[in-house]
Amino acid sequence: MSYSFISTNPVHLRRPHLLPQLPSSLRDNLETYIQTLKALASGLLGSMEEALEMEANEMAAKMDDGLQSVAIIYYPPCPQPELVLGFTPHSDATCITILSQVNGVGGLQVKTRDGSWVPVNILPNALVVLVGDILEVFSNGLYESAEHRVTVNPDKERISMAFFVNPKLEAEIGPAASLVMKNPPCRFKTISTEQYFNNFFGRVLDRKTNLEALKIDN
């Protein structure tokens, strides 16, 4: 597996000296894709905020000009797919992840509440939206982050692009006050975005361990 990670927002976190090394068509298409998904993410989060009946802009204020990035992941064919996983089971540390299964080769699976694994079927021209740990925290557990894994294909390569959407660095990650007032108790601790990601990258990617560390024992 090969993995390319690109910071896309805030703009000052980008590394512009790397862009001239890419073909102009790729640069232009990538920028268009990033801006389109940025607008899509804003609309999705606004709809989720409304569905949860949160106070207006309570989540949006944390997400405005937040941390965003793109990961391009290549999985080569594997003659013995039963022996390996492309990605081990985990939930994303994000608020949401918007995934494109670029070349139409499946492999993504999500875990159901009964513990079984269900493949996410390929739909033409469709994107997959995964709820991440941050959204589970913001919603005080009303939205559950999706534990998922990736299997490999014995005959075909698989290419995916994941767009990660997160709060801005100076924001705090914790349950929305308006939700805790209506649906107590508070289920998660509140910490800074910076500390949250320091904790995440200090752990092995394993199931929902990062989220478990934030839970309050009620």
GIWOTA-V384278 format. One record per helix or strand of 2 or more residues. SS is the DSSP state (H for helix, E for strand). FROM is the first residue (numbers start at 0). TO is the last residue. If there is no record, write none. Layout:
# GIWOTA-V384278
<<SS | FROM | TO> <SS | FROM | TO>>
This chain:
# GIWOTA-V384278
<<E | 1 | 8> <H | 10 | 12> <H | 15 | 18> <H | 23 | 50> <H | 59 | 62> <E | 67 | 74> <H | 80 | 82> <E | 86 | 89> <E | 95 | 100> <E | 107 | 110> <E | 116 | 118> <E | 127 | 130> <H | 132 | 137> <E | 147 | 149> <E | 157 | 164> <E | 171 | 172> <H | 176 | 181> <E | 190 | 191> <H | 192 | 200> <H | 208 | 211>>
